[in-house]
Amino acid sequence: MAEISGPGSNGSDGGVQSLERAFLLLELMAEDGGEVALSRLAVDSGLPLSTIHRLVRTLVARGYVRQLPSRRYVLGPRLIHLGESSSRTLGTWARPHLGELVDATGETANLAMLDGDRVVYVAQVPSRHSMRMFTEVGRRVHLHCTGVGKALLAQLPAATARELLVRGGMPRRTPLTVTDPDEMMARLPQIAAQGYALDDGEQETGVRCVAVPVLGGPLMTALSVSGPEGRVPMESVPGIVGQLQAAAAALAAELREDGARALSGRSS
């Protein structure tokens, strides 16, 4: 990839190429676990080392990247604030859809987001039953034993999914938890094909969770409905899946429209 002539040059799609490249470097650092050498970024991105030096210096100055004593680079603390703000905004968008899911199913509805080798819950509307499922917003859980985690794993390239499973570990939560990466990897194509995932007593005994990915949204997110097995029987799963997929499509469309309006406002 040839180096651009200046930091304000336009990309082929009309975007600012240096900005696109800076985001690319941040994404590559995140994929590498958040710590990486500039030489690795050069290999992964295909950018000249001089371009990477210039962009990383700017990111360091702004607090989005830090340099370690080893001269490797890590994602910086300023990204934490952006991530927290993004999660709160996403939760605000999702709550009306979660409320509709609770009205339709009677059970607790959740929105979760991929966060490294875990999944984090960013919004929830609880069931109105006195006995209900509750997960603290902000809680990070493993991917292999949750419906939202498996729904998101199934959207990733196989190599990436396996890496996250191995890196995050697969502890046994109940007798039904799958703890072997090969077995979980063998299940992911079916999850992707059917468009939903189940946590069938794998995270907590007696609890069933149905989850779908939010396809086409700006982040890797998933919606779920969870409740006691007795109130979420297997025969109810197809109907719940349809309701979840409708909510996920509506949420993704709203997020895309909001993003388009924001971009249009900035360019006007």
N, C-alpha and C positions, 0 to 999 in steps of 0.2 A: 504494500500500500504506500503510495507516494505521500510525502509530507506536504501539508497545505502551506500556502505562502504566508498566511498570517492568521492570528487567532480569531479574526472575525469572518473568515471565508465561509461561504455557504456550502452546505452539503448538497449532494445530488438531488435530494428531495426538498430543497429550500430551507432546511434547518441550518443552524450554525454548527459547522463541522467540529470545531474545537469543543463545543459543549457536548455534542454527541460522543466524542471520543473520551471526554472526562467521565461521563456517565458509564461508558463502556469499561473504563479502568476500575471504577468503583464496583461494578457488577462482577468483574473478573476477580477482584480482591475478595468479594463476598463468597464467590464460588470456591475459592481456594482456602476457605476457612477464615478469611479476614486478615491473614498475614502473608506477605509475598515479597519476593525480590523484584527489582525493576527488570532484570533479565528475563524472569518468568513472564512478566507482563508483556514484554516485547514479543516473546514467542507466542503467547496466547492471543494477543491482539493483532499481531502483524504490523504494528506501528513502529516507526524508527525510534531508537532509544532517545534521540534528542527531543523528539516530540513528547515522549513519556516523561522525561525529566522536566520539561517546561510545565506540562499539565499537573504533574504531581507536586511540584513546588507551589503552584497556585492552590491546590487542594490542601496542602499542609498549612499554608498561610491562612486559609479560611477555617481551619479546624476540622475539615472533613477527613483528613488523613494525618497520621502521626508517623514519624520515623523512630524506629527503635535503635538502641545502641548497636545492634547487630547490622545496622544499615538496611534492614528490611522494613517494610511499611505495613501499617495496620490501619483499619478503618478508624476514624477519629470520633471523639465524643459528641461532636456537633450533629452527627447523623442520628444519635439517640433521640435528641429533641425532635428532629424531623419525623422519625419513625413513630414516636409517641403521638405527635400531632396528627399524623396520617391515620393511625389506628383509631383515635378518637373521632376523626371526621368520618372514617369508614363506618364506625359503629353508629353514628348519627344517621347516616344514609340507610343503614340496614334495619334499624329498629322497627319502622313501620312494616317491613316485610316479615320480620320475625314475629311481630304481633299478629299478623294475618295467619302465619303458620300455627301459632298457638290457638287462635280461634278455630282453625280448620281441624287441627289434630287433637287438641286438648293437652298436648305435651310441651315440654320445654324446647325452645328453639334457640340455636346458637349460630354465631358467625365466628369462624376461625381462620387464621392466616399462617402460611408457612413462615417459620422463623428459624433459619439455619437448619439444624437437624432435629428440630422440634416443631410443634404446632402450638400457636398461642391463641387463646380465646379472646376476641376483641369486643364482642357484644353478646348479650343474652336477654331473652324475655322468658321468664319462668312460667311453668304451668300453673293453673289456678287450683289444681288439686292440692290437698293438704300434704300428701306424700308425693314429692316431685324430685326430679333430678336438679342438682345445682352445681355449677362449675364457676369458680371465681373468675371474673373477667381479668385478664392478664396472666392467668395460669398457663404455664408451658408444660406440655405433655409429650410423650413419645408418639412417634408416627405409627408404629406397627400394631398398636392395640386400640386405636381409636378410629371411628368411622371417618372423621374429617381427615385424619392423617393418611389413611389408606386411599381416600378419594383423591388427595393431592399427590401422593406418591405415584398413582396410576397415570397422572398427567405428565410425569417427568420422563426423560430418556432413561432407559434401563440402567445404564452405567451410573447416572446421577442418583437414581433411586437406591441402588445397592450401596453406593458410597454413603448416603445419608443413614441408611439402616445400620451399616457397620459402625459408622462414626458415632451415632447416637446410642447404639446398644439396643438390645431387644430383651429387657428384663421381663420375667414372668409376673403378671399381675393376678391372674386367676388360672385355674387348671386348663382353661380354654385358650390362653394366650399363645400365639405362634411366636416362637423364639428362634427359629432357624431362618436366616436370610434367604436361602434357596427356596424354601417353602413359600415364604412371602412373595418373592419375586415371581414364582410360578402362578400366584393368584392374581397378580396385578393386571395382566392382559384381559382377564375376564371382567375385572372391575371396570377397566377402561371401556370395554365393549358394552357392558350393560348400563354404564353411566351412573352408577351409584356404588357405595360401599356400606357394609354393615360392621358394626361392633356388636357381636352377639355374645355378650357376657365376657368379653376379653379384657376389658379395662376394669370392670366392676361386676361381680357376680349378680345375676338377676336383672341386669340393665341391658336394654337393646337400643342401639342408636343407628339411625339411617342418615346417610350423608351424601351430598352431591357437590361436585366442584362448581364454582362460579366461572363459567367459561367466557372468555373475551373481556374480562375485567382488567383493570390496571395492575392488580396484584394477584398472587396465587392464594385464593381464598376458597372456603367451602362453607356450605350451610348444612345444618343437621337438626334433626328432631330426635329427642331421647326421652325414654320413660321406662317404667318397669315392664318386664317381658309380658306380664299378664294384661297390660293395657296397650302394648304394642305387639300384637301377635303377628306371626309371619304373613298371614293372609292380608294384613293391613298394609304391608310394605309397598306393594305396587301403587296404591293410592297415595301414600305419603311421598313416594319418589316423584310422582307427577306434580304434587303440590310444591315440593322442594325445587324441582327443575323450573317450574313457572316463576317462583320467587327469585331463583338465581338468575334467570334470564332478564327479569325486570330490573333487578339490582344492577346487573352488568350494563344494561342499556342506560340506566340513569347515570352511572359513573362515567360512561363514555360520553354522554351528552354534556355532563358537567365539565369534563375535561376539554371538550371541543369549545364550549362557551368561554372557558378560561383562556384558551389559546387565541380565540377570536378577539377577546377583549384586549389581550396584550398586543395583538398586531394592529389594532385599530388606532 
